[in-house]
Amino acid sequence: MSTHIQKAKAKSKKAKGLRQPLLNKSGFLITFAFCLFTFALLASGQSGRRGRATNGGAVLLNVIVKREENSIGPITSKQVSLYDSGTEQIIQSFSPDPSPARIVLLVDNSLSVRADVDKLEQAAREFAYEIFEGDQLLIVGYDEQPEIVADWTDDAKKIEASLKSFRKKGQPHLFDALSAVITDALEPFAAQNQKRIIVIISDGLDRGSKLHFQDILARLQAEDITVYAVQAPDRTGGALRRDQPKPVHVVQQLVEGTGGLVFPINEPQEAAKAICDELRKNRYVLSYVPTSIPYGETRRLLLLAQDGLNVRSKTFQPPQ
């Protein structure tokens, strides 16, 4: 049985798209391998390698592009390069995406998280005052079960009042909570022209989820959902874990794999502003028809840009 999001209070207004009832490194080797991979991609691109188009339509890729040192000027497809499975792709279109965002704040309410309730409230509260017109927030707290704290809204006062229901208990079932948020909160908006975002307020620890980390990451990438993190201190002290990544690596892989960023929990206002600003001002949609890609396999993506630009996107495409 899959996990679904509970209601925090019976009087909460039903959110559009939520189903009811809501049930109760090593380092050197990795760096060296990445350098070899990047060199091979650049070499193939410089040699003019472009594959034949495969059957199927264009694929859309969400991209964050920022100019260094706050310089201004239009950014075009000529300034970025995309590699899918090692083959440079022809970019069909590249345009700004000013569409509104559906942002889920997924807050760790477990007993042992190294952040008190006031700090968790503050981290969530800041987003209520930083979102742009048209954006909507949904706040979900989780321990063994995810629970709606504030339904979809842009009303800062309602959001602030709802945060008093935060409490700390139980174990953090992060992966199950992510799955429930995808299914109940964000899948209903897949066909709409809205960005779909999850902001995790946690240290990344999972204890007891039925679902596995790699399955959740693959699903987020397949759904084109971007994950950001407002990261609490690691309550495990960096201890090795037998069956899943360390909490800090969970956070790192979730955000890097989906094109997000990590911010420390002691800078909540800066985190909320940076996330909301880049979603509205620095988000682009790239379109391409995949060429010379392996059929039925997950494919690695690499996005490059000219000097003076910083780019991010998810790192894998689901099988074609």
C-alpha positions as CSV (number, residue, x, y, z in Angstrom):
1,M,0.0,0.0,0.0
2,S,1.5,3.4,-1.0
3,T,1.7,6.3,1.4
4,H,-0.6,9.2,1.0
5,I,-0.7,12.7,2.6
6,Q,-2.9,13.0,5.6
7,K,-4.8,16.1,6.6
8,A,-3.4,18.0,9.6
9,K,-6.9,19.2,10.6
10,A,-10.3,18.2,9.5
11,K,-11.3,21.8,8.8
12,S,-8.5,22.2,6.2
13,K,-9.9,23.2,2.8
14,K,-9.4,20.5,0.1
15,A,-6.5,21.3,-2.2
16,K,-7.1,20.9,-5.9
17,G,-5.4,17.8,-7.1
18,L,-5.1,16.0,-3.7
19,R,-6.8,12.7,-3.5
20,Q,-9.2,11.9,-0.6
21,P,-9.1,10.2,1.7
22,L,-5.5,10.8,2.5
23,L,-4.3,7.7,4.4
24,N,-3.2,7.2,7.6
25,K,34.4,9.5,-2.8
26,S,35.5,7.4,-3.7
27,G,36.2,11.2,-4.1
28,F,39.2,11.0,-6.4
29,L,37.9,8.2,-8.5
30,I,34.6,9.9,-9.0
31,T,36.2,13.2,-9.9
32,F,38.6,11.6,-12.3
33,A,35.8,9.6,-14.0
34,F,33.7,12.7,-14.3
35,C,36.6,14.6,-15.9
36,L,37.1,11.8,-18.4
37,F,33.4,11.8,-19.2
38,T,33.3,15.5,-19.7
39,F,36.4,15.5,-21.9
40,A,34.9,12.8,-24.1
41,L,31.7,14.8,-24.5
42,L,33.6,18.0,-25.4
43,A,35.8,16.2,-27.8
44,S,32.8,14.7,-29.6
45,G,31.1,18.0,-29.7
46,Q,34.1,19.8,-31.1
47,S,34.5,17.2,-33.8
48,G,31.0,18.0,-35.0
49,R,29.5,14.7,-33.9
50,R,25.7,14.9,-34.2
51,G,23.6,11.8,-34.4
52,R,20.6,10.9,-36.6
53,A,17.2,11.9,-35.2
54,T,15.3,9.0,-33.5
55,N,11.6,8.4,-33.9
56,G,9.6,10.5,-31.4
57,G,8.8,14.1,-30.8
58,A,10.6,16.9,-29.1
59,V,11.6,16.7,-25.4
60,L,11.4,19.6,-23.0
61,L,14.1,20.2,-20.5
62,N,13.8,22.7,-17.6
63,V,17.0,24.7,-17.3
64,I,18.3,27.4,-14.8
65,V,20.7,29.9,-16.4
66,K,22.4,32.7,-14.6
67,R,24.9,35.3,-15.7
68,E,27.9,35.7,-13.4
69,E,28.4,39.0,-11.6
70,N,24.7,40.0,-12.3
71,S,25.5,41.1,-15.8
72,I,22.5,41.6,-18.1
73,G,21.6,40.7,-21.7
74,P,19.6,38.0,-23.5
75,I,20.6,34.4,-23.3
76,T,20.1,32.3,-26.4
77,S,20.5,28.7,-27.5
78,K,23.8,29.5,-29.1
79,Q,25.3,30.0,-25.7
80,V,24.4,26.6,-24.3
81,S,25.2,23.0,-25.4
82,L,23.3,19.8,-24.5
83,Y,24.6,16.3,-24.6
84,D,22.3,13.3,-24.2
85,S,24.1,9.9,-23.8
86,G,27.3,11.5,-25.0
87,T,25.9,12.9,-28.2
88,E,25.5,16.6,-28.7
89,Q,21.9,17.5,-29.4
90,I,20.4,20.1,-31.8
91,I,18.5,22.6,-29.6
92,Q,15.2,23.4,-31.3
93,S,14.2,26.2,-29.0
94,F,15.4,27.9,-25.8
95,S,13.1,30.5,-24.1
96,P,12.5,32.0,-20.7
97,D,9.8,30.4,-18.6
98,P,7.9,33.0,-16.6
99,S,5.1,30.6,-15.6
100,P,4.0,30.4,-12.0
101,A,5.3,27.7,-9.6
102,R,3.6,25.1,-7.5
103,I,6.0,24.8,-4.5
104,V,5.7,22.1,-1.9
105,L,7.6,22.7,1.4
106,L,8.3,19.3,2.8
107,V,9.3,19.8,6.4
108,D,10.9,17.2,8.6
109,N,8.8,17.0,11.8
110,S,10.6,13.9,13.2
111,L,11.7,13.9,16.9
112,S,15.5,13.9,16.4
113,V,15.9,16.5,13.6
114,R,18.5,19.0,14.7
115,A,16.3,22.1,14.4
116,D,13.7,23.3,16.9
117,V,10.1,24.0,15.9
118,D,10.7,27.7,15.8
119,K,13.5,27.3,13.2
120,L,11.3,24.9,11.1
121,E,8.5,27.5,11.2
122,Q,10.8,30.3,10.2
123,A,12.3,28.3,7.3
124,A,8.8,27.7,5.9
125,R,7.4,31.2,6.8
126,E,9.9,33.0,4.6
127,F,8.6,31.4,1.4
128,A,5.1,32.9,2.1
129,Y,6.6,36.4,1.7
130,E,8.9,35.7,-1.2
131,I,6.7,33.9,-3.8
132,F,5.6,35.8,-6.9
133,E,2.1,36.5,-8.2
134,G,0.6,33.3,-9.4
135,D,2.8,31.0,-7.3
136,Q,1.1,28.7,-4.8
137,L,2.5,27.0,-1.7
138,L,1.6,23.7,-0.1
139,I,3.2,22.8,3.3
140,V,3.6,19.2,4.3
141,G,5.1,18.0,7.6
142,Y,6.3,14.4,7.8
143,D,7.5,11.8,10.3
144,E,6.2,8.3,9.8
145,Q,3.3,9.9,7.7
146,P,3.2,13.0,5.6
147,E,0.5,15.5,6.7
148,I,-0.8,18.7,5.2
149,V,0.0,21.7,7.3
150,A,-1.2,24.4,4.9
151,D,-3.2,23.6,1.7
152,W,-2.4,25.2,-1.7
153,T,-2.5,29.0,-1.1
154,D,-0.6,32.3,-1.7
155,D,-2.1,33.9,1.5
156,A,0.9,34.6,3.7
157,K,-1.2,35.2,6.8
158,K,-3.0,31.8,6.4
159,I,0.3,30.1,5.9
160,E,1.9,31.7,9.0
161,A,-1.1,30.8,11.2
162,S,-1.0,27.1,10.0
163,L,2.7,26.7,11.0
164,K,1.7,26.4,14.7
165,S,0.7,22.8,14.0
166,F,4.4,21.8,13.5
167,R,5.6,19.4,16.2
168,K,8.4,16.9,16.5
169,K,7.8,13.2,17.0
170,G,8.5,9.8,15.4
171,Q,11.0,8.8,12.7
172,P,11.7,10.5,9.3
173,H,10.2,8.5,6.4
174,L,11.5,11.0,3.9
175,F,11.3,8.8,0.8
176,D,7.8,7.7,1.4
177,A,6.8,11.4,2.0
178,L,8.4,12.4,-1.3
179,S,6.5,9.7,-3.1
180,A,3.2,10.9,-1.5
181,V,3.9,14.5,-2.5
182,I,4.6,13.5,-6.1
183,T,1.4,11.4,-6.4
184,D,-1.1,13.5,-4.4
185,A,0.2,17.0,-4.7
186,L,2.1,17.5,-8.0
187,E,1.1,14.8,-10.5
188,P,-2.3,16.5,-11.0
189,F,-0.5,19.6,-12.4
190,A,1.7,17.7,-14.8
191,A,-0.2,18.8,-17.9
192,Q,-0.5,22.4,-16.8
193,N,1.9,25.2,-17.6
194,Q,3.3,25.5,-14.1
195,K,6.6,24.7,-12.5
196,R,6.6,21.8,-10.0
197,I,9.0,22.2,-7.1
198,I,9.7,20.5,-3.8
199,V,11.7,22.3,-1.1
200,I,12.9,19.8,1.5
201,I,13.5,21.3,5.0
202,S,15.5,18.5,6.6
203,D,19.0,17.0,6.9
204,G,18.1,14.2,4.4
205,L,17.8,11.4,6.9
206,D,15.4,8.6,6.2
207,R,14.6,5.8,8.7
208,G,12.0,3.3,7.8
209,S,10.6,4.2,4.4
210,K,9.3,1.3,2.3
211,L,10.6,3.0,-0.9
212,H,14.2,3.2,-1.9
213,F,16.2,6.3,-2.6
214,Q,17.2,5.6,-6.2
215,D,13.6,4.8,-7.1
216,I,12.5,8.2,-5.7
217,L,15.3,10.1,-7.5
218,A,14.4,8.4,-10.8
219,R,10.8,9.3,-10.4
220,L,11.5,12.9,-9.7
221,Q,13.6,13.1,-12.8
222,A,11.0,11.3,-14.9
223,E,8.4,13.8,-13.6
224,D,10.6,16.9,-14.2
225,I,10.2,18.0,-10.6
226,T,13.0,20.2,-9.3
227,V,14.1,19.7,-5.7
228,Y,15.7,22.3,-3.5
229,A,16.9,21.9,0.1
230,V,17.0,24.0,3.2
231,Q,19.4,21.8,5.0
232,A,19.5,21.1,8.8
233,P,22.7,19.8,10.5
234,D,23.3,16.0,10.0
235,R,21.9,14.3,13.1
236,T,24.0,11.1,12.3
237,G,27.3,13.0,12.4
238,G,28.2,11.5,9.0
239,A,28.0,7.9,10.1
240,L,28.0,5.3,7.3
241,R,24.7,3.7,6.4
242,R,24.5,0.2,5.1
243,D,21.5,0.3,2.8
244,Q,21.3,3.9,1.7
245,P,23.4,7.1,1.2
246,K,24.3,9.3,4.1
247,P,21.8,12.1,4.8
248,V,24.1,14.7,3.3
249,H,24.5,12.7,0.2
250,V,20.7,12.2,-0.1
251,V,20.3,15.9,-0.1
252,Q,23.2,16.5,-2.6
253,Q,22.0,13.8,-5.0
254,L,18.3,15.0,-4.9
255,V,19.1,18.6,-5.7
256,E,22.0,18.0,-8.2
257,G,20.0,15.2,-9.9
258,T,17.0,17.5,-10.5
259,G,18.7,20.8,-11.0
260,G,18.1,22.4,-7.6
261,L,20.3,23.9,-5.0
262,V,21.1,23.5,-1.2
263,F,20.9,26.3,1.4
264,P,21.7,26.2,5.1
265,I,18.7,26.3,7.5
266,N,20.3,29.2,9.4
267,E,19.7,31.4,6.4
268,P,16.0,30.9,5.7
269,Q,15.3,34.3,4.2
270,E,18.2,34.2,1.8
271,A,17.2,30.6,0.8
272,A,13.5,31.5,0.1
273,K,14.4,34.7,-1.9
274,A,17.1,32.9,-4.0
275,I,14.8,30.0,-4.8
276,C,11.7,32.1,-5.7
277,D,13.8,34.6,-7.6
278,E,15.5,32.1,-9.8
279,L,12.3,30.2,-10.5
280,R,10.7,33.3,-11.9
281,K,13.7,35.1,-13.4
282,N,16.3,32.5,-14.4
283,R,14.2,29.5,-15.5
284,Y,14.2,28.5,-19.2
285,V,12.7,25.7,-21.3
286,L,14.9,23.9,-23.8
287,S,13.4,21.8,-26.5
288,Y,15.3,19.1,-28.5
289,V,14.6,16.0,-30.5
290,P,16.8,13.2,-29.1
291,T,19.3,11.8,-31.6
292,S,21.5,8.7,-31.5
293,I,20.3,7.7,-28.0
294,P,20.1,4.1,-26.6
295,Y,16.5,2.8,-26.7
296,G,14.9,1.7,-23.4
297,E,17.8,3.0,-21.2
298,T,18.1,5.8,-18.8
299,R,20.3,8.5,-20.3
300,R,22.9,10.8,-18.8
301,L,22.5,14.5,-19.6
302,L,25.3,17.1,-19.6
303,L,24.5,20.8,-20.1
304,L,27.3,23.3,-20.8
305,A,27.4,27.0,-21.3
306,Q,29.7,29.7,-22.5
307,D,32.0,31.5,-20.1
308,G,30.1,33.9,-17.9
309,L,27.1,31.7,-17.6
310,N,26.1,29.1,-14.9
311,V,23.6,26.4,-16.0
312,R,21.8,23.6,-14.2
313,S,19.3,21.0,-15.2
314,K,18.4,17.4,-14.2
315,T,21.2,14.9,-14.9
316,F,19.3,12.0,-16.4
317,Q,16.4,11.4,-18.8
318,P,14.1,8.5,-18.5
319,P,14.1,5.7,-21.1
320,Q,12.8,6.8,-24.6
